[in-house]
Amino acid sequence: MNERRKTFGTDPGSADDLGAGDFQPRPIARPDPEAARRGAEEGGFTAGASTRASADTQRRYRTGRTAQLNLKVTPEDRARFATMADEAGISMNELFARALEALSDQSPDNDKQPQSRRAK
């Protein structure tokens, strides 16, 4: 087991151990930017064109609301709530805020929180 290790290349431990002493990396071939621009224009790709859907279809609104409220509701109640928001042309957040205002306006004492439905 004292046999000397077999090596690749010339002298073990030298810089040319792997026989790559004369290695020179190839220069990186970069495409011509003007040719790339012409090819993009010919293919119909322009810098100003956008294919993204409008933000309104995805229900993304900038409202300043940062707190989250997660509720467990029935699928029917959720669908009804979404339909009410769609029919009113407002977000579900805005519908929720309006519902809270309407409930507080009905209360005899506006500072009092409305009571929720009690479980049977």
Contacts in CASP RR format, 6 or more apart in sequence:
PFRMAT RR
TARGET T0000
AUTHOR 0000-0000-0000
METHOD contacts of the structure
MODEL  1
MNERRKTFGTDPGSADDLGAGDFQPRPIARPDPEAARRGAEEGGFTAGAS
TRASADTQRRYRTGRTAQLNLKVTPEDRARFATMADEAGISMNELFARAL
EALSDQSPDNDKQPQSRRAK
5 12 0 8 1.000
7 17 0 8 1.000
8 17 0 8 1.000
8 18 0 8 1.000
8 19 0 8 1.000
9 16 0 8 1.000
9 17 0 8 1.000
9 18 0 8 1.000
9 19 0 8 1.000
10 16 0 8 1.000
10 17 0 8 1.000
10 19 0 8 1.000
11 17 0 8 1.000
15 21 0 8 1.000
40 46 0 8 1.000
55 61 0 8 1.000
59 91 0 8 1.000
59 92 0 8 1.000
61 91 0 8 1.000
61 93 0 8 1.000
63 91 0 8 1.000
63 93 0 8 1.000
63 94 0 8 1.000
65 93 0 8 1.000
69 96 0 8 1.000
73 81 0 8 1.000
81 92 0 8 1.000
81 95 0 8 1.000
82 92 0 8 1.000
84 95 0 8 1.000
85 91 0 8 1.000
85 92 0 8 1.000
85 94 0 8 1.000
85 95 0 8 1.000
88 95 0 8 1.000
90 98 0 8 1.000
103 114 0 8 1.000
104 110 0 8 1.000
104 114 0 8 1.000
106 114 0 8 1.000
107 114 0 8 1.000
END
